[in-house]
Amino acid sequence: MIPVAEARARILAVLHATETEVVHLADAWGRVAAAPLRARVTQPPQDVSAMDGFALRAADAAEGAKLRVAGTSPAGHPWAGTLQPGEALRLFTGSIMPAGADAVLLQEDAEEAAGIVTVRERVSAGRHIRRAGQDFAAGDVLIPAGRRLTARDVGLAASGNLPWLAVHRRPRVAILATGDEIALPGEPIPPGGIVSSNAHALAAFIRAAGAEPLVLPIAPDDEAAIAAAASVPADLLVTTGGASVGAHDLVQQGLARRGLAVDFWKIAMRPGKPLMFGRMGETPVLGLPGNPVSALVCAVLFLYPALARLGGRAEVALPTETARLGAALAANDRRADHLRARLAPGEDGRPVATAFTRQDSALLRLFADADALIMRAPHAPAAAAGEAVEIIRLAALGI
């Protein structure tokens, strides 16, 4: 058995980002920038008012001063003149500041009547003005390469006048569930069989990570059938079930017919020890356990960073954080443990993580109720309630 960190490093070492494609801004959410995205415009393009009010000279803005209103300048309709001493210009949020003005008097601090505005509160030079380029200038890098675009990023790209963006193609991931005993939801269940949850759970996981899943028909426990089912082109083939060495665990033998070269299998972890990784020609293959919870825990630890690498993301590390234990834990054995846990707010700002008392890897319902995985290193000593532990918050992965 090899350590979790070594297995993850060996997987990432052979994966490369997908090629670049260009998408419209409207389709950019969730995509990964393939190159730095630079602004094509300066924002704001000129000095603008930050509030509704009156543009004026700060030197004229003594309390009680009366100024002639020289005109009105709504946003999008710049005033062509130059403000003279003793004058003010009615403007609104986003209006271009006129030449000659150096401050904005808020409308609630002014009284206007018969073309005259009375200053009710003095303003200083520069007050309530957004300077040209205050947000960014043309040529600035708005979004670095390798970032998965959020709604905020999409808005920023739009503000930078970027209607088309270079992004990485979404990785295509084929999912092959194996086993005579399983059926997809809604299909007839064979005698002694069960409904397979893995294919659809993994498909949802893959979508959340920004890739495109392809759920293949279930392959029976037959080497030739497994080899035939795995013929679909993909950036990554994920299998579930049959990766161990039992009499009916035929994934390795079946894929060997298509040239599978196994890099490793069996990880010093719980749940999920019988995990396999290799290459079938140019296609990397990640063989997950058939147990539903084991498959999803392995997806968190290995599939998530693999998809980040394939998708071109600059950051492929798992998003971990520190929590405090809500209940004591016994000493760990030689395998890294990943305990399903609930989170609650803590008094010191850190979450409190309480592991479920039952950790059987067949309990998918408990995993669905979990908020996090508590990460325990091999041979970790017993830990008391209140001690710090490392966790992965499942919501941080979008699952």
N, C-alpha and C positions, 0 to 999 in steps of 0.2 A: 504494500500500500504506500502511496506517495502522499505528501502533505497537500492540503487544499491550495495553498499559495503557489506551490510548484506546479500543480495541475493547471491552475489558471494561467500562470506565466507561459507554460508550454502551449496552451491553446492560443493565447494572444500572439505568440511569436510567429505563427504561420498564417495569421489572418491579415488581410489588407483591405483598405477602403474601396468601395465600389467607385465606378467611374463617375464623371461629372455630367450633369444635364442641366438645362435651363428651364425654369418654371416661372409662371406668372406669379406676381405678388399674392394674388388671391388664393393660390395653391401652395403657399410657402410655409404655412404653419406646420410645425413638427418636422420639417426638413432640416438637413444639416448643411450649413454654409460650406461650400467647397473652396472658397477663396475669400479674402477679406472684402467686405462690402463697404465701399467708399461713397461718401455723400457726393451727389452731383450738384448740390446747391448749398448755399449758406443759410442757416436758420437761427434767428430770423434774418431775412435778407437785408433789412435796414433797421434802424432804431425804431421801436414801436412802443405804443402806450401799453402798460400792463393793466390799466384800469379805465373805466369810464370817467371822464372829467374834462379838464381844460388844459391844453398845452400853453405854457407861458414861460417868461423869463423869471428865474428864481429871484433876481434882483428886484422884480416888480411885485413879488408875492408877499409883501408885508401884510399882517393881519389888518383887515379893514380897507385894503386897497381896492379901488374900482378900476376895472380894465374893460376896454371896448372889445366886444366879440367880433373878430374879423371874419369868421366863417365857420363852417362845419365840415368835418372830414370823417365820414364813416369808414370802417374797415373796408379796404378794397377800392377806396376812392381818395387817393392822396391829394393833399392841398398843394397847389402849384406855387403859392406865394411864399414870401419871407416874413415871419412875424416881427413886427416892429415894437420898440419899447412902448409899454402901456397897452399892449394888445394881448388877447388870448384867443385860442382856437378851440371850439368844441370838438371833442373827439371821443373815441370809444375803444374798448379793449381790442388791440390788434391794429389800430389806426397808425399810419406812418407818422412819425414825429416831424413837424414842419421845420424848415430852416429857421434859425433864430431862437428856437425854444430849447430850454435845457431842463424842464421839470414838468410834472403833471400835477395839477390840483384836482383832488378827488371831487366828484360831483356832490357828495354829501358834505363837503367842506366849503361849498360855494353856494351863492344865491344869484340867480340870473333873472333879469327883468329888463325889458325894453332895450335889448342889445348890450347891456352892461352886466358884467359878472363881478360880484363882491367876494373878496377872499375872506373866509371865516377862520382859516388856520394856515399859518405860514408853512411854506414848503421849501426844502433845500434843493440845490442843484443835483440832478440825476435821479430825483425821487420818482418812483413808479414808471421807470423807463426800462424796457428790455433792449439791451444793446445788440447791434448786428453781430451775428456769430456767437451770441451768448450760449446757445445750445451746441452748435457745431459749425464748422466752416467747410466749404467745398473742398473735397479731397481727403477729409478726415475719415479714418476707419471707424465706421459705426458699429460693425459687427465682425468679430474675428473669425477666421476660418475655424471650422470644427465645432461651432456652437449649434446646438439644436434650437431652432427658432421658436420662440414663444410668441404669444399675442403681442407682447410689448415690443419684441424685436420686429415683428411685421409692421407695427405702427411706426417704429423708428425708420425702417427701410422706406416706407411710404413717405415719411417726412423728408427723407433724403433724396426723393424723386427717383427711386429705383423700382421701376415697374417689372423688371425681369431679374431673376436672381440665379446665380450658379450654385447648384446644390449637388450633393451626392445622390445617386440613384438609391432608392430604397432597397435594402437587401431582400432577396427572395429566399424564403426559408421553407423547405419542404418538411412536412411532419408525417412520419410513418409510425403508426401504432401497430404492434404485432401481438399475436396470440390467438389460439383457437377459441379461447373462452370469452373474448370480448366482442361487444357489438356497439356501434355508434348509437347515440340517443335516438329513439324512434324506430330503430330497426328491430327485427325479431331477435330475441335473446336466446342463444343456444342452451341446451340442457346443461345445468351446472355452470352457466356463464354469468357474466356481469356486464353492466353498461360501462363503457369506457368514458372517463372524464378527461383523460390526459390530452387527447388531441385538441379538444376545444379550449381547455384551459391554457394550453401552450399557444394556441393560435391567438387567444386574447392577450396573453403575455407578450407575444411577438409584435402584435399591433401596438400595444402600449409602448414598446421600445422603439417604434418608428420603422419597423420592417413589414414586409408583406408575407403573410403565412399562406401556405398551400397545404390543406389537409388531404392526404392521400387515403385511398381506401385501406381498410385494415388488412394487413398481410397475415395469413395463417402461419402456423408453425411448420414452415416448409422452406428449405433453403432456396429452391428455385423460385418460389413465389416472392420471397423477400428480395431476391436479386432483381426480379422483374419489376417489382413495385418501386424500387429505388432508381429507376432509369430516368426520372424526370430531371431536367436541368434546374439547378438551384445554386445559390451562393453558399448555402449551408444545408446539410441534411441532418435533421434531428429525428432520432428514433426513440421509441419509448417501449420498454419491455424487452426481454429476451437478450439482454447484453451480458448476462452472467455466464456461467459454465455448466448449468444444469442440462439434463438430457433434452429439454425442450427450449433451451436458450440458444436460438440459432441465428441471431442477428449477425454475429461476427462471421460465421461460416457462410451465411447467405451473401453478405456484402463482399466477402472474399472472392466470390465468383465474379464480382465487378472490379476487382483489384484493390480492395480495402487493405491498407497497411495500418495496423494498430500502433499508435504511439504509446498509449497506456490504458489501463483499466484498473479499477479498484482504488478508491481514495480513502485516506484515513479520516473519515468523517461519519457523522450520524445526524440525520438519516441520509442515505444516498451513496453508500459505499460502492455498489457495482456500476460506476460511471465509466464510460469508455470514450476515447477520442482517437481519431485517426484521419486518414485521407483516402478517398476513393478516386484515384486519378487526381484531378485538380479540385475536387469537391471535398471540403472538410466535413467530417461526420462526428456528431456529438450524440453518443448513445446514453440516454437517460434511463433510470430505473423505471419499472412498470408501476411500482407503488405510487399512488397519486401524490401524496405529500412529499415523498422522496423526489419525485420528478420535479415538483415545483420548487423545492428547496434548492435542488441542483440548478434549476433554471435561474434562480436568483443569483447563485454564486458563480455560475459559469456562462450560462446563456446570455444574461444581461450584459456583462462586459464584452462578450464575443460580438453581440449585435452592435454595441457602441463602437467597437473597432471596425467592423464591416461597414457601418453607416458613416464612417468618417469623423466621428466625434473626437475632439481633442482630449476629453476627459473620459477615461474608461474605468476608473476606480469606482467601487461601490460606495454609495453615500452612507457612511456610518456616522454614528454620534454616540455620546455617552449618556447613560441613564443610571438610575440608582435602583437596586433590587428592592422589590416589594416583599419578597420572601426569601428565606435562606435557600442556598443550593448546595448539594453534596459535592464532594470532590469528583473531578472528571477522570475518565480513563484515558487510554492512549489515542482515542479518536477525537477530533474536533467536534463539538456538539453545537447544534443550532436549535435552540428551544423556542417553540412558539409561545408568544406572550401577549398579554394585554398591557396597554399603556394608560397611565393616569397622570394628571398634572402633579408636579412636585413642589414643595415649598421653596426650594432653592432655585427654581427655574428649570431644573432638569426633569425630564419625565421619569416616572416610576414604572419599572418594567416588572411584571409579575408573571412568571412562567406558569402555564397550565400544569395542573398536577398530573394529567395524562398526556404523554408525549408519543403515543403509538403512531407510527408513520402511516397507518391506514385511516386515521381520523381526519378526513378532509373537512368535515363540518367545523371542527375546532380550528383548523388552519384558516378557514374562511372567516372565522370570528377573531383571528389574531390581528394585532396591530403591528407586530414586530417580531424579528428573530433576535434572541439573545445569543451572542457569539461567545463560545467558550473554547479556549485553546486546549490542546491535549495536555493532560495531567494538571489542569487548573485545580488549585486547592479549593477546599470548601469556602463558600462565601456567605457572609451574614447579610441579613436584610439591611439595606442602606448603603452597602458597598457599591462602588462604581463598576459598571459593566459596559461593554461595547454592544450596540444594537444596530440593526438595519431596520429602519422604519419602512414598512411595505408600501405605504402610500407614496413615499418618495420615489418609488419605481413606477408609479402609475398603475399598480396592481392591487 
